[in-house]
Amino acid sequence: MFNSKPIPKKGSKIVSHNDFHYRWIAYSTPKGTEVRIAYEEVSDGQKLIAQVPKVFDLRWLEGIIDFGLKNGWDPRYAAKDFTIRTAKDTYRVISEE
């Protein structure tokens, strides 16, 4: 249904936030860093992709997760990847429409 690859266990890490565990991994891209986050308990759930500056700060993870959850990301169910991008002191949702 959705062609999103699961986040690999090798090279990824777990973050615990509000009593939930999320698996995440960061990739370097030509424009910055792409952080992929998924709910650890649901391997085929919707992925959150955050496009952030080249120098990624681990302290941003909780804010990225909170923003995604408040703006429509639902990691419990399979769906098209949910993509956000940094915008000054916050994030914005990126739609592919």
Secondary structure, DSSP 8 states (H G I E B T S, - for coil): --------STT-EEEEETTEEEEEEEEEETTEEEEEEEETT-TTS--EEEEE-SS--TTHHHHHHHHHHHTT--TTS--S-EEEEEETTEEEEE---
